[in-house]
C-alpha cells in the first residue's frame, strides 16, 4: 500500500503571536508539524505496518521546512518531499493545493492523508481541494479507518456524532483529533531519519504553468483579538438583575 501524507509547518501552539506592521512576526518563533497532520502521519505509519508498502510525506514550503520533514521521517515515514515555494511572492490554500496535486498526480498512491485543519489558518481547504483536483473521493474529519483490499470503512466526526462510510480506494482523508495518539520520534528513529531520502522539488520541475498558481484570495488585514475585559456581577433580586442586564446589553454591548 502506497500512502502519501500532506503536511504543513505551523507555529507551535504554545507560541505567543505578535503583529508588526500588519504582518505576523515570526522572529524567534518555534515551528512544528501541524498537530492535526501528526494524526495523519501516525495513521499512515499504522496502515503501512498493517498492510505493507511505503509512506511519503510531502509539503510546500521553504528550506527551513526540512526540519519538520526530518521529524516526520524520525516518526517512521519512509521518505519526504519538499516542494520549494521560495520564488512565490503570494500563496493561499488554492496555490498550496495546486502544487501538491501537481506532484501527487504523477505518484502511485492508495490513500492520501492530511490534517483536518491547520492550527494557524484553520480553513480546512487544502485536503479537499487536492482531492477535487485529482478527481478522487474524499472523507474529512475521520476518527477511524479500516482497509480491506481496495475498500475502506471510515468513521468520521459530524458535530458530536459519528458517520460511517465505505469508499473505494484511492481516497483522500483528513484526520480529526481522536483518530490515534501520535508517537514521539525515538532516538533510533532520529538517527535513521538522517539517512532517509528527502527530495527537494522546484516548481519548474512540476507540470504546471505559473499563472495556475496565482492566489485566489487576498489578506486585507491581520490583527489579534481584543483582550478580555473583567466581567460584571449583577446584584439585587432577579427582576433588578434582568433590568440591569437589558440596560447593559443596550447601552454598552449594543446588541439590543
Secondary structure, 3 states (H helix, E strand, C coil): CEEEEEECEEECCCCCCCEECCEECCCCCCEEECHHHHHHHHHHHHHHHHHCCEEEEEEEECHHHHHHHHHHHHHCCCEEEEEECCCCCCCCHHHHHHHHHHHHCCCCCCEEEEECCCCCCCCCCHHHHHHHHHCCEEEEEEEEEEEECCEEEEEEEECCEEEEEEEECCEEEEECCCCCCCCCCCHHHHHHHCCCCEEEEEHHHCCCCHHHHCCCCCCCCCCCCCCCCCCCCCCCCHHHHHHHHHHHHHHCCCCC
